[in-house]
Amino acid sequence: MLLTIDLQRLENALEGDEAVDHYLDLDTGEILTVGPEAPIPGSAEKYDVQPERYLPIEPLPGAKSLAMREDFLYTQPDPHAHPLLSRALSGRRPLRTFDYGLEHFPRMREAWHLYRQRRLREYALEWLEDNGLEPASELRPRAGRSLGRR
């Protein structure tokens, strides 16, 4: 059975905040967003409870998000940006401070968005593989959104 998954939504869920939970519905391919007070998908079913149908999508750990920004910074040649952004990554609220610091460097901010998008796609494909799912054969890492299920 071919399962269609919105890869962009999966990437967003992996990057998401911890205030909401995300689940992949293994029957439909839909990515569900569940608020803090809402029940886990499928747990409120009256007759057909299927907890194995919903695969939780854990957001990337803070350390991985931080490492992604550090890796990006090492690819950038701007000598003015390095001190500011390096301090941001070692200070309080490093992710937010780094993203805010990029506002001073528009070209680097654009490069960061492309880099981030590429890395999130890699993480999403790794997540699928780790969970026994695989991209459909016609999916290329940068194109399409259909994914197949083993």
VENZI-V548078 format. One line per field, one symbol per residue. phi: phi as a letter, one per 30 degrees, with the letter a starting at -180 (. if undefined). burial: + if it has 24 or more other C-alpha atoms within 12 Angstrom, else -. A space follows every 50 residues. Layout:
# VENZI-V548078
phi=???
burial=???
This chain:
# VENZI-V548078
phi=.dccbdddddedddcedddbcbbcdddcidcccbdecdddeidcddcbdb dddccdcddededdddddddddedccdddddedddddedccdhddddddd ddedbedddddddddeddddddddddddddcicbddeddcecbibdbccd
burial=--++++++++++++++---+++++++--++++++-----+++-------- ---+++++++----++-+++-++--+----++-+++-++----++--++- ++-----++--+---++-+++++++-++----++++----+---++++--
